[in-house]
Amino acid sequence: ISEALTQIPSFRIASSPVTANTFADLRRVGAQRTLVLIDGRRHVPSQSNGTVDLNVVPAAMVERTEVVTGGASASWGSDAVSGVVNIVLRKDLEGFIGNVQGGISKYDDNESLMGSFAFGHQLGEKTHLLIGAEYANSEGVGSTHPPEFSRPWGASGSVGNTSTTNGLPGTIYASDVRRSTLSPGGLIISVPLTATNPNLVALRGLQFLPNGQTGPFGFGQVYGNRMIGGTDNFGEYTNVGGAVKYPLERYTMLAHVDHDLTENQRVFFEGTFAHSITDGTGNPARNEGTTPFGATPTCSQDATAPAGGRFRTTSATSLGAITVGIDNPFLPASVRTLMQGGGINCFSMGRSWREPGLGEFEAHDGVPKMLRGAVGGSGKLAGSWSWDAYFQSGRTEYNTIRKFNRNEAKFRNSMDAVDEGLLRNGVRNNTIVCRINADASTTNNDAACVPVNMFGFGSISPAAMAYFTGTSKLEQWTWQSVGAATLRGEPFSIWAGPVSVATGVEYRQERIKAVADPIAEANGWHTGNVKSIQGSY
């Protein structure tokens, strides 16, 4: 259906790589302003904004689509401001019709299979049955970021040029754009270019490597938090990452029965079931700054702690740089020595979090179940009068789940690691714990807290990862009930011909209920902090 509508210049098909839903968007006003009907009747929404996924109708069952635009669509209300799309079914189909297709991209991914079928048959003299089904499956397209590099154009992008003297445009497009303020194991980004102290110069652009090693970061041509080229961060472009297209599975079934009560009176029954779920990888967590050569940050201190355990490791925001204190026991000794020589007690660090189980979180989104039923009829009355009426009711379940999402409060607890003996009695015992469990306060303790070693790719222990990651979830239900009746006729004639009269009545109720997890309600996850909602009209 969506492919057919795109042949009309005024149509834009709105789709999401996350949910695999497809929506009609007439004149780009927004899909929520284009009303979708099936044989002139409303359909229960697929999303909370009232939009209907075009995939709920098997394509093989569609005879045609009708489009009403402009002022003619105003009678349907604000959800039809830009227009109405009416999907007309093949209610007179006799026999079987269907198609099966499959494919794979030239990059050997996005393998897909789709089949759509419809069957119609006359049952006796008065009843006609129409049933249809559609199934689609796609393996999706992975992230353009490391380690997948699913597309060669993934590193193409732009940088902002703020200089007014280098003769270059304000926006520069290039084929190899990378992030400049983070690295997979951590990058020091708070030593300005004006610093001359040799210890600080050695810290500038220093990145943390596996197994406690460090090394210089390979900068390209730097423009703020982006750079063109370089020897590090290939494919680490500034888009959010995650799968280009999520793997999906969807299927839908629709049945329609017409029955003639008399020669002039007909009733119908219609039912729909649909399922559409995507399972993919979302954008990985990251912490970064605005420039790789920023100023030394303001250090955070625990005034009650003894020397050697006073300077904390903190992060003010979920995406901002991490302020690493000199007293972090996981910090390589070589870096601590340089900090002492440079006279600083903390630095800013940018890091991407790509370790397995922590990097690209698993996303599970879509409609596990959509149910809709409709019953109605139409017929002729005395003279020129005719009538039609229907009642339909439907319910849509929608879920959005993020596995391995980062709990920001627990992450901040975990990153602020200390030597337990030093903090409690002033003598190191080389037992590294979370500060909240060793400081003077007992009200902030969390016995489950596991300190995290953030320095170097692969340094994060499974126990620490399990502590500060979890699953965010939203469960949402949408209900719709609609009843409508119309009466048309030509009660009398005048010199110009018969006078037509039409009247009608419609009742509609929409309800929604969404329940989010408590952490999302408090904006506690790194991403996916959706909120609960409940209402009706």
C-alpha positions as semicolon CSV with decimal commas, in nm:
position;residue;x (nm);y (nm);z (nm)
1;I;0,000;0,000;0,000
2;S;0,277;0,241;0,095
3;E;0,459;0,182;-0,234
4;A;0,143;0,260;-0,429
5;L;0,078;0,582;-0,236
6;T;0,431;0,708;-0,300
7;Q;0,339;0,730;-0,669
8;I;0,119;1,027;-0,575
9;P;0,346;1,337;-0,555
10;S;0,165;1,483;-0,253
11;F;0,229;1,174;-0,041
12;R;0,522;1,107;0,184
13;I;0,543;0,773;0,361
14;A;0,655;0,816;0,721
15;S;0,835;0,513;0,861
16;S;1,060;0,426;1,151
17;P;1,359;0,186;1,142
18;V;1,280;0,106;1,506
19;T;0,913;0,001;1,489
20;A;0,885;-0,102;1,120
21;N;0,549;0,079;1,102
22;T;0,453;0,266;0,786
23;F;0,223;0,568;0,794
24;A;0,064;0,787;0,529
25;D;0,173;1,151;0,549
26;L;-0,012;1,373;0,305
27;R;0,160;1,704;0,221
28;R;0,418;1,646;0,500
29;V;0,184;1,792;0,761
30;G;0,247;1,486;0,974
31;A;0,114;1,131;0,974
32;Q;-0,113;1,214;1,270
33;R;-0,299;1,456;1,041
34;T;-0,373;1,197;0,770
35;L;-0,670;0,977;0,859
36;V;-0,667;0,614;0,743
37;L;-1,001;0,436;0,690
38;I;-1,088;0,084;0,581
39;D;-1,398;0,078;0,360
40;G;-1,489;0,418;0,503
41;R;-1,457;0,306;0,864
42;R;-1,205;0,410;1,126
43;H;-0,938;0,171;1,250
44;V;-0,791;0,141;1,599
45;P;-0,460;0,337;1,612
46;S;-0,123;0,164;1,603
47;Q;0,053;0,444;1,791
48;S;-0,036;0,678;2,075
49;N;-0,065;0,974;1,836
50;G;-0,358;0,813;1,655
51;T;-0,176;0,698;1,342
52;V;-0,262;0,368;1,173
53;D;0,006;0,138;1,034
54;L;-0,069;0,073;0,666
55;N;0,060;-0,281;0,709
56;V;-0,246;-0,388;0,913
57;V;-0,425;-0,467;0,586
58;P;-0,283;-0,750;0,373
59;A;-0,188;-0,591;0,041
60;A;-0,348;-0,876;-0,159
61;M;-0,690;-0,783;-0,015
62;V;-0,678;-0,423;-0,140
63;E;-0,880;-0,334;-0,447
64;R;-0,790;0,036;-0,449
65;T;-0,712;0,334;-0,228
66;E;-0,913;0,654;-0,235
67;V;-0,768;0,987;-0,130
68;V;-0,972;1,285;-0,012
69;T;-0,787;1,613;0,045
70;G;-0,844;1,976;0,127
71;G;-1,171;2,104;0,265
72;A;-1,355;1,783;0,176
73;S;-1,171;1,601;0,454
74;A;-1,261;1,852;0,728
75;S;-1,573;1,664;0,832
76;W;-1,360;1,386;0,979
77;G;-1,198;1,619;1,232
78;S;-0,848;1,737;1,321
79;D;-0,688;1,401;1,246
80;A;-0,784;1,454;0,882
81;V;-0,652;1,809;0,838
82;S;-0,426;1,708;0,549
83;G;-0,652;1,439;0,406
84;V;-0,805;1,095;0,423
85;V;-0,682;0,765;0,281
86;N;-0,960;0,510;0,236
87;I;-0,846;0,152;0,175
88;V;-1,112;-0,039;-0,019
89;L;-1,113;-0,418;0,010
90;R;-1,177;-0,672;-0,269
91;K;-1,516;-0,770;-0,128
92;D;-1,624;-0,939;-0,453
93;L;-1,312;-1,152;-0,493
94;E;-1,373;-1,506;-0,615
95;G;-1,078;-1,739;-0,591
96;F;-0,723;-1,697;-0,469
97;I;-0,469;-1,422;-0,523
98;G;-0,127;-1,377;-0,369
99;N;0,240;-1,307;-0,412
100;V;0,566;-1,402;-0,246
101;Q;0,888;-1,208;-0,273
102;G;1,228;-1,208;-0,112
103;G;1,558;-1,033;-0,143
104;I;1,896;-0,949;-0,001
105;S;2,108;-0,635;-0,026
106;K;2,433;-0,614;-0,219
107;Y;2,607;-0,593;0,118
108;D;2,481;-0,943;0,199
109;D;2,241;-0,822;0,469
110;N;1,878;-0,712;0,500
111;E;1,763;-1,054;0,385
112;S;1,386;-1,034;0,361
113;L;1,082;-1,245;0,282
114;M;0,724;-1,128;0,231
115;G;0,407;-1,305;0,130
116;S;0,054;-1,167;0,093
117;F;-0,256;-1,376;0,015
118;A;-0,630;-1,330;-0,024
119;F;-0,915;-1,575;-0,083
120;G;-1,275;-1,499;-0,163
121;H;-1,567;-1,737;-0,206
122;Q;-1,943;-1,722;-0,232
123;L;-2,107;-1,942;0,034
124;G;-2,450;-2,021;-0,099
125;E;-2,663;-1,746;-0,242
126;K;-2,647;-1,496;0,042
127;T;-2,301;-1,507;0,202
128;H;-1,958;-1,405;0,072
129;L;-1,635;-1,475;0,257
130;L;-1,311;-1,279;0,214
131;I;-1,001;-1,371;0,412
132;G;-0,642;-1,259;0,379
133;A;-0,307;-1,279;0,549
134;E;0,037;-1,125;0,513
135;Y;0,372;-1,220;0,660
136;A;0,701;-1,029;0,643
137;N;1,041;-1,095;0,790
138;S;1,363;-0,897;0,753
139;E;1,707;-0,951;0,901
140;G;1,771;-0,576;0,902
141;V;2,086;-0,371;0,855
142;G;2,344;-0,331;1,130
143;S;2,507;-0,015;1,258
144;T;2,746;0,187;1,046
145;H;2,956;0,228;1,361
146;P;3,222;-0,016;1,478
147;P;3,240;-0,308;1,498
148;E;2,979;-0,372;1,225
149;F;3,058;-0,099;0,967
150;S;2,749;-0,209;0,772
151;R;2,780;0,058;0,504
152;P;3,084;0,229;0,346
153;W;2,912;0,567;0,363
154;G;2,870;0,539;0,740
155;A;3,162;0,772;0,810
156;S;3,044;1,045;0,571
157;G;2,920;1,358;0,740
158;S;2,982;1,720;0,816
159;V;3,175;1,939;1,059
160;G;3,110;2,293;1,170
161;N;3,386;2,540;1,094
162;T;3,378;2,838;1,333
163;S;3,696;3,001;1,206
164;T;3,660;3,321;1,010
165;T;4,017;3,324;0,882
166;N;4,087;2,982;0,731
167;G;3,892;3,047;0,412
168;L;3,674;2,739;0,452
169;P;3,292;2,728;0,453
170;G;3,094;2,723;0,775
171;T;2,988;2,363;0,712
172;I;3,235;2,119;0,562
173;Y;3,120;1,787;0,418
174;A;3,368;1,502;0,416
175;S;3,380;1,126;0,366
176;D;3,569;1,048;0,688
177;V;3,419;1,232;0,985
178;R;3,494;1,101;1,336
179;R;3,438;1,198;1,697
180;S;3,729;1,381;1,854
181;T;3,631;1,391;2,223
182;L;3,608;1,024;2,316
183;S;3,761;0,685;2,249
184;P;3,655;0,324;2,317
185;G;3,874;0,309;2,629
186;G;3,865;0,672;2,742
187;L;4,032;0,992;2,618
188;I;4,167;1,284;2,825
189;I;4,010;1,600;2,682
190;S;4,089;1,875;2,935
191;V;4,443;1,991;2,858
192;P;4,431;2,313;2,654
193;L;4,666;2,372;2,361
194;T;4,820;2,665;2,550
195;A;4,951;2,438;2,829
196;T;5,334;2,417;2,830
197;N;5,402;2,204;3,138
198;P;5,560;1,885;2,994
199;N;5,346;1,665;3,218
200;L;5,029;1,831;3,096
201;V;5,150;1,812;2,738
202;A;5,196;1,438;2,789
203;L;4,838;1,411;2,921
204;R;4,688;1,604;2,632
205;G;4,510;1,365;2,398
206;L;4,618;1,060;2,597
207;Q;4,388;0,762;2,558
208;F;4,346;0,457;2,778
209;L;4,421;0,125;2,611
210;P;4,348;-0,233;2,720
211;N;4,538;-0,392;3,009
212;G;4,621;-0,065;3,183
213;Q;4,822;0,077;2,892
214;T;4,801;0,431;2,754
215;G;4,892;0,591;2,425
216;P;4,850;0,907;2,217
217;F;4,520;0,951;2,036
218;G;4,547;0,990;1,658
219;F;4,375;1,321;1,588
220;G;4,277;1,434;1,241
221;Q;4,178;1,789;1,151
222;V;3,978;1,887;1,460
223;Y;3,657;2,092;1,445
224;G;3,509;2,100;1,796
225;N;3,394;1,753;1,895
226;R;3,444;1,625;1,541
227;M;3,743;1,574;1,318
228;I;3,815;1,482;0,960
229;G;4,048;1,185;0,926
230;G;4,288;1,068;1,192
231;T;4,420;0,728;1,297
232;D;4,169;0,654;1,574
233;N;3,788;0,631;1,595
234;F;3,732;0,521;1,238
235;G;3,357;0,484;1,186
236;E;3,286;0,661;1,516
237;Y;3,077;0,927;1,348
238;T;2,864;1,173;1,540
239;N;2,526;1,022;1,450
240;V;2,366;0,825;1,729
241;G;2,458;0,482;1,593
242;G;2,250;0,171;1,631
243;A;2,103;-0,041;1,355
244;V;2,026;0,134;1,027
245;K;1,720;-0,091;0,993
246;Y;1,597;-0,312;1,275
247;P;1,524;-0,680;1,212
248;L;1,148;-0,731;1,207
249;E;0,874;-0,984;1,196
250;R;0,516;-0,891;1,125
251;Y;0,200;-1,073;1,028
252;T;-0,160;-0,973;0,991
253;M;-0,487;-1,154;0,923
254;L;-0,818;-1,004;0,817
255;A;-1,155;-1,167;0,754
256;H;-1,467;-1,004;0,610
257;V;-1,810;-1,168;0,572
258;D;-2,108;-1,018;0,387
259;H;-2,453;-1,170;0,431
260;D;-2,773;-1,068;0,253
261;L;-3,070;-1,072;0,489
262;T;-3,304;-0,982;0,207
263;E;-3,269;-0,854;-0,144
264;N;-3,227;-0,499;-0,011
265;Q;-3,066;-0,549;0,329
266;R;-2,708;-0,662;0,393
267;V;-2,499;-0,708;0,707
268;F;-2,126;-0,763;0,745
269;F;-1,877;-0,889;1,002
270;E;-1,508;-0,804;0,998
271;G;-1,212;-0,897;1,220
272;T;-0,842;-0,813;1,217
273;F;-0,539;-0,943;1,404
274;A;-0,192;-0,793;1,359
275;H;0,153;-0,841;1,510
276;S;0,464;-0,634;1,437
277;I;0,784;-0,655;1,640
278;T;1,140;-0,537;1,581
279;D;1,446;-0,664;1,763
280;G;1,764;-0,465;1,701
281;T;2,051;-0,277;1,855
282;G;2,015;0,084;1,963
283;N;2,267;0,362;1,995
284;P;2,551;0,289;2,240
285;A;2,602;0,496;2,552
286;R;2,871;0,764;2,539
287;N;3,017;1,045;2,745
288;E;3,197;1,325;2,566
289;G;3,285;1,692;2,568
290;T;3,266;1,978;2,320
291;T;3,640;1,998;2,245
292;P;3,937;1,765;2,293
293;F;4,146;2,051;2,432
294;G;3,921;2,196;2,703
295;A;4,010;2,360;3,031
296;T;4,081;2,166;3,350
297;P;3,744;2,096;3,514
298;T;3,642;2,187;3,868
299;C;3,730;1,889;4,082
300;S;3,470;1,734;4,310
301;Q;3,590;1,656;4,663
302;D;3,476;1,453;4,960
303;A;3,573;1,684;5,245
304;T;3,542;1,407;5,504
305;A;3,786;1,174;5,326
306;P;4,159;1,154;5,411
307;A;4,429;1,261;5,165
308;G;4,459;1,011;4,883
309;G;4,085;0,945;4,875
310;R;3,939;1,290;4,855
311;F;3,902;1,365;4,485
312;R;3,595;1,203;4,336
313;T;3,510;1,064;3,992
314;T;3,180;1,212;3,877
315;S;2,961;1,288;3,578
316;A;2,718;1,579;3,577
317;T;2,501;1,453;3,289
318;S;2,436;1,124;3,113
319;L;2,610;1,239;2,793
320;G;2,868;1,486;2,927
321;A;3,234;1,420;2,997
322;I;3,337;1,229;3,309
323;T;3,548;1,414;3,566
324;V;3,812;1,168;3,685
325;G;3,970;1,238;4,024
326;I;4,337;1,168;4,087
327;D;4,244;0,935;4,375
328;N;4,056;0,684;4,160
329;P;4,235;0,355;4,244
330;F;4,182;0,214;3,893
331;L;4,374;0,504;3,737
332;P;4,706;0,385;3,588
333;A;5,000;0,493;3,803
334;S;5,172;0,656;3,506
335;V;4,877;0,889;3,457
336;R;4,860;0,975;3,827
337;T;5,231;1,066;3,817
338;L;5,176;1,300;3,522
339;M;4,883;1,464;3,702
340;Q;5,097;1,526;4,008
341;G;5,371;1,672;3,791
342;G;5,123;1,896;3,615
343;G;4,963;2,016;3,936
344;I;4,610;1,896;3,861
345;N;4,379;1,679;4,069
346;C;4,128;1,579;3,802
347;F;4,070;1,573;3,428
348;S;3,779;1,535;3,187
349;M;3,745;1,208;3,000
350;G;3,532;1,113;2,702
351;R;3,446;0,749;2,639
352;S;3,223;0,536;2,421
353;W;3,083;0,223;2,583
354;R;3,106;-0,054;2,327
355;E;3,193;-0,355;2,540
356;P;2,967;-0,655;2,464
357;G;2,656;-0,635;2,679
358;L;2,705;-0,263;2,735
359;G;2,748;-0,109;2,392
360;E;2,458;-0,111;2,151
361;F;2,168;-0,200;2,378
362;E;1,903;-0,442;2,261
363;A;1,577;-0,281;2,153
364;H;1,248;-0,468;2,139
365;D;0,966;-0,252;2,003
366;G;0,633;-0,284;1,839
367;V;0,282;-0,419;1,856
368;P;0,263;-0,774;1,993
369;K;-0,113;-0,778;1,946
370;M;-0,369;-0,565;1,767
371;L;-0,732;-0,682;1,764
372;R;-1,023;-0,520;1,585
373;G;-1,381;-0,626;1,519
374;A;-1,655;-0,453;1,324
375;V;-2,020;-0,528;1,252
376;G;-2,265;-0,330;1,046
377;G;-2,510;-0,323;0,763
378;S;-2,665;-0,128;0,482
379;G;-2,980;-0,135;0,277
380;K;-3,266;0,036;0,101
381;L;-3,583;0,169;0,260
382;A;-3,905;0,291;0,107
383;G;-3,871;0,504;-0,198
384;S;-3,526;0,654;-0,253
385;W;-3,413;0,624;0,107
386;S;-3,112;0,414;0,208
387;W;-2,918;0,356;0,527
388;D;-2,590;0,222;0,655
389;A;-2,448;0,177;1,004
390;Y;-2,160;0,010;1,178
391;F;-1,994;-0,040;1,515
392;Q;-1,630;-0,126;1,555
393;S;-1,410;-0,181;1,856
394;G;-1,036;-0,243;1,873
395;R;-0,740;-0,264;2,103
396;T;-0,368;-0,222;2,037
397;E;-0,089;-0,332;2,268
398;Y;0,243;-0,156;2,222
399;N;0,573;-0,229;2,397
400;T;0,909;-0,059;2,398
401;I;1,190;-0,241;2,576
402;R;1,559;-0,152;2,612
403;K;1,785;-0,425;2,746
404;F;2,132;-0,339;2,882
405;N;2,023;0,022;2,928
406;R;2,245;0,219;3,165
407;N;2,105;0,317;3,504
408;E;2,266;0,659;3,550
409;A;2,241;0,676;3,930
410;K;2,403;0,335;3,971
411;F;2,663;0,420;3,708
412;R;2,769;0,730;3,903
413;N;2,790;0,521;4,220
414;S;3,004;0,265;4,042
415;M;3,248;0,507;3,876
416;D;3,338;0,680;4,208
417;A;3,570;0,404;4,329
418;V;3,798;0,428;4,637
419;D;4,037;0,221;4,845
420;E;3,821;0,095;5,130
421;G;4,096;0,089;5,393
422;L;4,219;0,437;5,306
423;L;3,876;0,592;5,326
424;R;3,772;0,419;5,648
425;N;4,088;0,427;5,861
426;G;4,352;0,606;5,653
427;V;4,548;0,289;5,564
428;R;4,530;0,136;5,217
429;N;4,423;-0,228;5,201
430;N;4,396;-0,245;4,819
431;T;4,029;-0,338;4,841
432;I;3,847;-0,124;4,588
433;V;3,485;-0,041;4,667
434;C;3,222;0,217;4,578
435;R;3,266;0,539;4,777
436;I;2,905;0,533;4,894
437;N;2,979;0,214;5,090
438;A;3,296;0,344;5,257
439;D;3,233;0,713;5,326
440;A;3,118;0,865;5,654
441;S;2,749;0,852;5,557
442;T;2,545;0,535;5,597
443;T;2,228;0,667;5,440
444;N;2,362;0,639;5,083
445;N;2,491;0,281;5,105
446;D;2,414;0,026;4,836
447;A;2,548;-0,317;4,922
448;A;2,506;-0,429;4,558
449;C;2,734;-0,156;4,420
450;V;3,033;-0,285;4,223
451;P;3,312;-0,037;4,138
452;V;3,389;-0,006;3,768
453;N;3,727;0,024;3,601
454;M;3,660;0,256;3,309
455;F;4,018;0,285;3,183
456;G;4,075;0,090;2,863
457;F;3,842;-0,102;2,633
458;G;3,740;-0,431;2,791
459;S;3,826;-0,318;3,145
460;I;3,468;-0,329;3,272
461;S;3,395;-0,638;3,477
462;P;3,076;-0,840;3,418
463;A;2,977;-0,777;3,783
464;A;3,003;-0,399;3,744
465;M;2,817;-0,412;3,415
466;A;2,538;-0,616;3,571
467;Y;2,510;-0,363;3,855
468;F;2,452;-0,049;3,651
469;T;2,265;-0,188;3,350
470;G;1,906;-0,304;3,336
471;T;1,591;-0,316;3,125
472;S;1,370;-0,015;3,066
473;K;1,015;-0,087;2,961
474;L;0,692;0,077;2,854
475;E;0,367;-0,114;2,812
476;Q;0,091;0,073;2,635
477;W;-0,270;-0,006;2,548
478;T;-0,492;0,190;2,312
479;W;-0,867;0,131;2,278
480;Q;-1,109;0,267;2,022
481;S;-1,487;0,226;1,995
482;V;-1,680;0,381;1,708
483;G;-2,045;0,370;1,611
484;A;-2,195;0,553;1,315
485;A;-2,517;0,559;1,114
486;T;-2,626;0,755;0,806
487;L;-2,956;0,805;0,627
488;R;-2,985;0,933;0,268
489;G;-3,275;1,002;0,041
490;E;-3,454;1,228;-0,204
491;P;-3,773;1,340;-0,027
492;F;-3,900;1,570;-0,301
493;S;-3,814;1,736;-0,629
494;I;-3,804;2,092;-0,756
495;W;-3,780;2,239;-1,102
496;A;-3,404;2,159;-1,113
497;G;-3,454;1,796;-1,012
498;P;-3,460;1,577;-0,701
499;V;-3,340;1,730;-0,373
500;S;-3,097;1,501;-0,191
501;V;-3,084;1,489;0,187
502;A;-2,831;1,310;0,406
503;T;-2,796;1,296;0,781
504;G;-2,584;1,096;1,017
505;V;-2,462;1,046;1,367
506;E;-2,131;0,915;1,500
507;Y;-1,998;0,827;1,843
508;R;-1,630;0,764;1,910
509;Q;-1,433;0,695;2,224
510;E;-1,054;0,676;2,239
511;R;-0,864;0,557;2,548
512;I;-0,497;0,513;2,623
513;K;-0,302;0,374;2,914
514;A;0,077;0,349;2,925
515;V;0,282;0,221;3,217
516;A;0,655;0,295;3,234
517;D;0,903;0,149;3,480
518;P;0,986;0,362;3,789
519;I;1,340;0,442;3,674
520;A;1,215;0,581;3,344
521;E;0,959;0,791;3,529
522;A;1,250;0,951;3,719
523;N;1,457;1,000;3,398
524;G;1,707;0,753;3,540
525;W;1,805;0,563;3,225
526;H;2,068;0,668;2,976
527;T;1,804;0,655;2,704
528;G;1,440;0,556;2,662
529;N;1,293;0,750;2,955
530;V;0,936;0,723;2,830
531;K;0,654;0,819;3,065
532;S;0,326;0,673;3,182
533;I;0,005;0,825;3,055
534;Q;-0,366;0,764;3,094
535;G;-0,660;0,943;2,941
536;S;-0,963;0,928;2,716
537;Y;-1,204;1,138;2,513
